[in-house]
């Protein structure tokens, strides 16, 4: 007699209880999956991972307290074989790249949960990668783009906070002319003409949070 396969044990990490409850209910209807635990932030996710050793961890990115990318890195340091599937509302290519570099095996938009979540969990559990089609398109579109430097990202965040060039220069100990030069390069990389558009595009692609 063949023994039934053990169900895929899933840890759900999200700072919204309604999302955790919805995903848990979906998983419990599957004969090959079970929700074994929940966490509301990155620190709790790490603690729950230690306690439960799930097969797959579903990880939100932006949460109150410790974030999902930091938790992903911490879990992968603890267990390099951990299978982590990011669930997020953010479709930006820059954020997806950060998640993959942090150790995520998949990146799925919450808008696709009903259609794709179960297949994504099975794929990631089986050792594969799963990237939402919309995310894959963004990654392909920007694959050859020159990445932003740490200095450019810092300037972007200061722009997003509403600081003028002179204030940005003061905070970074740089001249206004140097800031203008950085902005010229930054605009070219993002394909924009002004600071408002730069902040909008950077937020959409996941370079900065708004």
Secondary structure, DSSP 8 states (H G I E B T S, - for coil): -------EEEEEE-S-HHHHHHHHHHHHTSTTEEEEEEESSHHHHHHHHHHH--SEEEE-SS-SSS-HHHHHHHHHHH-TT-EEEEEES---HHHHHHHHHHT-SEEEEGGGHHHHHHHHHHHHHTT--EE-HHHHHHHHHTTTS----HHHHHHHHHHHTT--HHHHHHHHT--HHHHHHHHHHHHHHHT-SSHHHHHHHHHHHTSS--
